[in-house]
Amino acid sequence: MFLENERYQVVHMNLKTGTKQTHTVMIKISYYINISGKSTVSFEEEVEPVNEFELLEIPAGVEHVIHVYKMHEFLWIKL
């Protein structure tokens, strides 16, 4: 955990190549900001590439899967 209070969380993560993680954020909207690496995020039957320095919004209550193709460093912000 990087920062946290009652209104938000900011998490800094590094994921290795080949990592696949499934998440569902029930209450908060999530934002992924890709700092480096290459990955996709799948949700609601869509696959979104997330390039370096791009931001992707995941609505509350939506299951999403992160698939890392190249060592991936990102910030995960939950509001």
DRENTORKOL-3810 file (N, C-alpha, C; in nm, 4 decimals):
REM DRENTORKOL-3810
@n.u->0.0855; n.v->-0.1175; n.w->0.0000; ca.u->0.0000; ca.v->0.0000; ca.w->0.0000; c.u->0.0895; c.v->0.1230; c.w->0.0000
@n.u->0.0546; n.v->0.2171; n.w->-0.0807; ca.u->0.1328; ca.v->0.3388; ca.w->-0.0935; c.u->0.0703; c.v->0.4500; c.w->-0.0093
@n.u->-0.0581; n.v->0.4800; n.w->-0.0341; ca.u->-0.1345; ca.v->0.5779; ca.w->0.0437; c.u->-0.2742; c.v->0.5234; c.w->0.0681
@n.u->-0.3307; n.v->0.5570; n.w->0.1839; ca.u->-0.4666; ca.v->0.5119; ca.w->0.2107; c.u->-0.5317; c.v->0.6027; c.w->0.3134
@n.u->-0.6584; n.v->0.6351; n.w->0.2904; ca.u->-0.7426; ca.v->0.6978; ca.w->0.3917; c.u->-0.8851; c.v->0.6525; c.w->0.3660
@n.u->-0.9849; n.v->0.7125; n.w->0.4320; ca.u->-1.1217; ca.v->0.6623; ca.w->0.4168; c.u->-1.1813; c.v->0.6875; c.w->0.2785
@n.u->-1.1229; n.v->0.7782; n.w->0.1985; ca.u->-1.1804; ca.v->0.8117; ca.w->0.0672; c.u->-1.1065; c.v->0.7510; c.w->-0.0511
@n.u->-0.9817; n.v->0.7104; n.w->-0.0346; ca.u->-0.9074; ca.v->0.6573; ca.w->-0.1490; c.u->-0.7928; c.v->0.5677; c.w->-0.1044
@n.u->-0.7435; n.v->0.4889; n.w->-0.2013; ca.u->-0.6224; ca.v->0.4083; ca.w->-0.1846; c.u->-0.5371; c.v->0.4272; c.w->-0.3092
@n.u->-0.4068; n.v->0.4332; n.w->-0.2901; ca.u->-0.3127; ca.v->0.4340; ca.w->-0.4012; c.u->-0.2130; c.v->0.3218; c.w->-0.3760
@n.u->-0.2030; n.v->0.2290; n.w->-0.4719; ca.u->-0.1148; ca.v->0.1141; ca.w->-0.4583; c.u->-0.0149; c.v->0.1166; c.w->-0.5732
@n.u->0.1127; n.v->0.0992; n.w->-0.5403; ca.u->0.2184; ca.v->0.0876; ca.w->-0.6414; c.u->0.2511; c.v->-0.0597; c.w->-0.6540
@n.u->0.2462; n.v->-0.1145; n.w->-0.7776; ca.u->0.2699; ca.v->-0.2573; ca.w->-0.7959; c.u->0.3675; c.v->-0.2823; c.w->-0.9090
@n.u->0.4446; n.v->-0.3890; n.w->-0.8933; ca.u->0.5300; ca.v->-0.4435; ca.w->-0.9989; c.u->0.4852; c.v->-0.5866; c.w->-1.0221
@n.u->0.4519; n.v->-0.6208; n.w->-1.1463; ca.u->0.4106; ca.v->-0.7560; ca.w->-1.1798; c.u->0.5054; c.v->-0.8131; c.w->-1.2839
@n.u->0.5446; n.v->-0.9377; n.w->-1.2657; ca.u->0.6379; ca.v->-1.0037; ca.w->-1.3569; c.u->0.5684; c.v->-1.0495; c.w->-1.4840
@n.u->0.6473; n.v->-1.0641; n.w->-1.5905; ca.u->0.5988; ca.v->-1.1153; ca.w->-1.7178; c.u->0.5276; c.v->-1.2479; c.w->-1.6968
@n.u->0.4103; n.v->-1.2643; n.w->-1.7589; ca.u->0.3327; ca.v->-1.3871; ca.w->-1.7473; c.u->0.2325; c.v->-1.3874; c.w->-1.6330
@n.u->0.2341; n.v->-1.2853; n.w->-1.5482; ca.u->0.1409; ca.v->-1.2770; ca.w->-1.4359; c.u->-0.0010; c.v->-1.2521; c.w->-1.4871
@n.u->-0.0977; n.v->-1.3180; n.w->-1.4238; ca.u->-0.2387; ca.v->-1.2961; ca.w->-1.4544; c.u->-0.3111; c.v->-1.2831; c.w->-1.3213
@n.u->-0.3756; n.v->-1.1684; n.w->-1.2983; ca.u->-0.4462; ca.v->-1.1450; ca.w->-1.1725; c.u->-0.5898; c.v->-1.1041; c.w->-1.2012
@n.u->-0.6834; n.v->-1.1596; n.w->-1.1236; ca.u->-0.8243; ca.v->-1.1249; ca.w->-1.1359; c.u->-0.8656; c.v->-1.0442; c.w->-1.0132
@n.u->-0.9364; n.v->-0.9337; n.w->-1.0367; ca.u->-0.9816; ca.v->-0.8460; ca.w->-0.9292; c.u->-1.1266; c.v->-0.8068; c.w->-0.9535
@n.u->-1.1993; n.v->-0.7833; n.w->-0.8462; ca.u->-1.3296; ca.v->-0.7184; ca.w->-0.8533; c.u->-1.3318; c.v->-0.6130; c.w->-0.7440
@n.u->-1.3498; n.v->-0.4900; n.w->-0.7848; ca.u->-1.3592; ca.v->-0.3801; ca.w->-0.6891; c.u->-1.5067; c.v->-0.3489; c.w->-0.6742
@n.u->-1.5630; n.v->-0.3785; n.w->-0.5583; ca.u->-1.7071; ca.v->-0.3731; ca.w->-0.5401; c.u->-1.7611; c.v->-0.2314; c.w->-0.5200
@n.u->-1.6898; n.v->-0.1476; n.w->-0.4505; ca.u->-1.7459; ca.v->-0.0194; ca.w->-0.4098; c.u->-1.6860; c.v->0.0973; c.w->-0.4867
@n.u->-1.5601; n.v->0.0885; n.w->-0.5200; ca.u->-1.4892; ca.v->0.2042; ca.w->-0.5720; c.u->-1.4561; c.v->0.1904; c.w->-0.7198
@n.u->-1.4452; n.v->0.3032; n.w->-0.7860; ca.u->-1.3933; ca.v->0.3073; ca.w->-0.9221; c.u->-1.2422; c.v->0.2905; c.w->-0.9135
@n.u->-1.1850; n.v->0.2137; n.w->-1.0061; ca.u->-1.0401; ca.v->0.1929; ca.w->-1.0097; c.u->-0.9808; c.v->0.2602; c.w->-1.1322
@n.u->-0.8624; n.v->0.3142; n.w->-1.1138; ca.u->-0.7856; ca.v->0.3699; ca.w->-1.2251; c.u->-0.6499; c.v->0.3014; c.w->-1.2252
@n.u->-0.6075; n.v->0.2546; n.w->-1.3414; ca.u->-0.4747; ca.v->0.1974; ca.w->-1.3580; c.u->-0.3925; c.v->0.2944; c.w->-1.4399
@n.u->-0.2783; n.v->0.3311; n.w->-1.3897; ca.u->-0.1849; ca.v->0.4147; ca.w->-1.4631; c.u->-0.0600; c.v->0.3314; c.w->-1.4855
@n.u->-0.0327; n.v->0.2984; n.w->-1.6114; ca.u->0.0833; ca.v->0.2175; ca.w->-1.6463; c.u->0.2073; c.v->0.3062; c.w->-1.6468
@n.u->0.3026; n.v->0.2728; n.w->-1.5636; ca.u->0.4280; ca.v->0.3465; ca.w->-1.5567; c.u->0.5278; c.v->0.2883; c.w->-1.6561
@n.u->0.5351; n.v->0.1563; n.w->-1.6621; ca.u->0.6240; ca.v->0.0905; ca.w->-1.7582; c.u->0.5750; c.v->-0.0514; c.w->-1.7830
@n.u->0.6188; n.v->-0.1096; n.w->-1.8954; ca.u->0.5827; ca.v->-0.2465; ca.w->-1.9279; c.u->0.4662; c.v->-0.2535; c.w->-2.0242
@n.u->0.4198; n.v->-0.3757; n.w->-2.0474; ca.u->0.3111; ca.v->-0.3986; ca.w->-2.1417; c.u->0.2117; c.v->-0.4956; c.w->-2.0795
@n.u->0.0826; n.v->-0.4584; n.w->-2.0828; ca.u->-0.0201; ca.v->-0.5447; ca.w->-2.0267; c.u->-0.1529; c.v->-0.5191; c.w->-2.0959
@n.u->-0.2488; n.v->-0.6062; n.w->-2.0673; ca.u->-0.3876; ca.v->-0.5840; ca.w->-2.1082; c.u->-0.4745; c.v->-0.5995; c.w->-1.9840
@n.u->-0.5900; n.v->-0.5355; n.w->-1.9871; ca.u->-0.6902; ca.v->-0.5526; ca.w->-1.8831; c.u->-0.8183; c.v->-0.5947; c.w->-1.9535
@n.u->-0.8741; n.v->-0.7095; n.w->-1.9119; ca.u->-0.9985; ca.v->-0.7614; ca.w->-1.9685; c.u->-1.1119; c.v->-0.7343; c.w->-1.8715
@n.u->-1.2224; n.v->-0.6816; n.w->-1.9237; ca.u->-1.3428; ca.v->-0.6626; ca.w->-1.8430; c.u->-1.4624; c.v->-0.6473; c.w->-1.9353
@n.u->-1.5769; n.v->-0.6978; n.w->-1.8898; ca.u->-1.7016; ca.v->-0.6907; ca.w->-1.9657; c.u->-1.6820; c.v->-0.7296; c.w->-2.1123
@n.u->-1.6156; n.v->-0.8426; n.w->-2.1353; ca.u->-1.5925; ca.v->-0.8989; ca.w->-2.2688; c.u->-1.5052; c.v->-0.8116; c.w->-2.3580
@n.u->-1.4347; n.v->-0.7171; n.w->-2.3027; ca.u->-1.3422; ca.v->-0.6335; ca.w->-2.3778; c.u->-1.2006; c.v->-0.6578; c.w->-2.3277
@n.u->-1.1035; n.v->-0.6466; n.w->-2.4180; ca.u->-0.9629; ca.v->-0.6548; ca.w->-2.3817; c.u->-0.8994; c.v->-0.5219; c.w->-2.4204
@n.u->-0.8496; n.v->-0.4500; n.w->-2.3217; ca.u->-0.7904; ca.v->-0.3188; ca.w->-2.3441; c.u->-0.6400; c.v->-0.3253; c.w->-2.3243
@n.u->-0.5607; n.v->-0.2912; n.w->-2.4271; ca.u->-0.4172; ca.v->-0.2791; ca.w->-2.4046; c.u->-0.3912; c.v->-0.1554; c.w->-2.3190
@n.u->-0.2944; n.v->-0.1652; n.w->-2.2307; ca.u->-0.2579; ca.v->-0.0509; ca.w->-2.1467; c.u->-0.1108; c.v->-0.0219; c.w->-2.1728
@n.u->-0.0860; n.v->0.0814; n.w->-2.2509; ca.u->0.0503; ca.v->0.1190; ca.w->-2.2868; c.u->0.1114; c.v->0.2086; c.w->-2.1804
@n.u->0.2419; n.v->0.2296; n.w->-2.1903; ca.u->0.3101; ca.v->0.3138; ca.w->-2.0920; c.u->0.2466; c.v->0.4525; c.w->-2.0867
@n.u->0.2286; n.v->0.5021; n.w->-1.9646; ca.u->0.1738; ca.v->0.6342; ca.w->-1.9339; c.u->0.0283; c.v->0.6509; c.w->-1.9752
@n.u->-0.0437; n.v->0.5400; n.w->-1.9926; ca.u->-0.1864; ca.v->0.5463; ca.w->-2.0196; c.u->-0.2657; c.v->0.5215; c.w->-1.8917
@n.u->-0.3880; n.v->0.5725; n.w->-1.8902; ca.u->-0.4794; ca.v->0.5570; ca.w->-1.7782; c.u->-0.5993; c.v->0.4774; c.w->-1.8257
@n.u->-0.6427; n.v->0.3814; n.w->-1.7460; ca.u->-0.7610; ca.v->0.3016; ca.w->-1.7775; c.u->-0.8540; c.v->0.3042; c.w->-1.6569
@n.u->-0.9825; n.v->0.3324; n.w->-1.6798; ca.u->-1.0822; ca.v->0.3353; ca.w->-1.5721; c.u->-1.1604; c.v->0.2049; c.w->-1.5710
@n.u->-1.1746; n.v->0.1449; n.w->-1.4524; ca.u->-1.2558; ca.v->0.0247; ca.w->-1.4325; c.u->-1.3718; c.v->0.0627; c.w->-1.3395
@n.u->-1.4964; n.v->0.0525; n.w->-1.3864; ca.u->-1.6103; ca.v->0.0884; ca.w->-1.3019; c.u->-1.6224; c.v->-0.0026; c.w->-1.1791
@n.u->-1.6882; n.v->0.0470; n.w->-1.0752; ca.u->-1.7113; ca.v->-0.0302; ca.w->-0.9528; c.u->-1.7932; c.v->-0.1546; c.w->-0.9838
@n.u->-1.7596; n.v->-0.2665; n.w->-0.9191; ca.u->-1.8349; ca.v->-0.3903; ca.w->-0.9313; c.u->-1.8034; c.v->-0.4738; c.w->-1.0540
@n.u->-1.7051; n.v->-0.4340; n.w->-1.1324; ca.u->-1.6715; ca.v->-0.5054; ca.w->-1.2557; c.u->-1.5472; c.v->-0.5913; c.w->-1.2339
@n.u->-1.5622; n.v->-0.7231; n.w->-1.2591; ca.u->-1.4461; ca.v->-0.8111; ca.w->-1.2513; c.u->-1.3540; c.v->-0.7800; c.w->-1.3687
@n.u->-1.2251; n.v->-0.7735; n.w->-1.3411; ca.u->-1.1280; ca.v->-0.7463; ca.w->-1.4465; c.u->-1.0033; c.v->-0.8296; c.w->-1.4242
@n.u->-0.9360; n.v->-0.8625; n.w->-1.5347; ca.u->-0.8173; ca.v->-0.9472; ca.w->-1.5308; c.u->-0.7015; c.v->-0.8711; c.w->-1.5922
@n.u->-0.5899; n.v->-0.8636; n.w->-1.5187; ca.u->-0.4674; ca.v->-0.8021; ca.w->-1.5692; c.u->-0.3781; c.v->-0.9143; c.w->-1.6201
@n.u->-0.3327; n.v->-0.9032; n.w->-1.7446; ca.u->-0.2395; ca.v->-1.0007; ca.w->-1.8011; c.u->-0.1134; c.v->-0.9252; c.w->-1.8425
@n.u->0.0009; n.v->-0.9629; n.w->-1.7834; ca.u->0.1274; ca.v->-0.8927; ca.w->-1.8053; c.u->0.2086; c.v->-0.9621; c.w->-1.9147
@n.u->0.2455; n.v->-0.8856; n.w->-2.0170; ca.u->0.3259; ca.v->-0.9378; ca.w->-2.1283; c.u->0.4724; c.v->-0.8986; c.w->-2.1160
@n.u->0.4982; n.v->-0.7898; n.w->-2.0471; ca.u->0.6348; ca.v->-0.7432; ca.w->-2.0229; c.u->0.6339; c.v->-0.6802; c.w->-1.8846
@n.u->0.7359; n.v->-0.7097; n.w->-1.8025; ca.u->0.7434; ca.v->-0.6569; ca.w->-1.6651; c.u->0.6670; c.v->-0.5249; c.w->-1.6540
@n.u->0.5740; n.v->-0.5181; n.w->-1.5605; ca.u->0.4738; ca.v->-0.4110; ca.w->-1.5561; c.u->0.4787; c.v->-0.3408; c.w->-1.4211
@n.u->0.4941; n.v->-0.2104; n.w->-1.4250; ca.u->0.4898; ca.v->-0.1286; ca.w->-1.3042; c.u->0.3742; c.v->-0.0301; c.w->-1.3208
@n.u->0.2856; n.v->-0.0232; n.w->-1.2206; ca.u->0.1713; ca.v->0.0667; ca.w->-1.2335; c.u->0.1226; c.v->0.1162; c.w->-1.0984
@n.u->0.0419; n.v->0.2213; n.w->-1.1037; ca.u->-0.0301; ca.v->0.2709; ca.w->-0.9868; c.u->-0.1749; c.v->0.2281; c.w->-1.0019
@n.u->-0.2327; n.v->0.1802; n.w->-0.8946; ca.u->-0.3735; ca.v->0.1409; ca.w->-0.8902; c.u->-0.4396; c.v->0.2357; c.w->-0.7929
@n.u->-0.5309; n.v->0.3173; n.w->-0.8419; ca.u->-0.5980; ca.v->0.4185; ca.w->-0.7590; c.u->-0.7438; c.v->0.3794; c.w->-0.7453
@n.u->-0.7905; n.v->0.3662; n.w->-0.6210; ca.u->-0.9308; ca.v->0.3323; ca.w->-0.5944; c.u->-0.9954; c.v->0.4495; c.w->-0.5237
@n.u->-1.1011; n.v->0.5033; n.w->-0.5853; ca.u->-1.1737; ca.v->0.6179; ca.w->-0.5273; c.u->-1.3093; c.v->0.5752; c.w->-0.4771
END
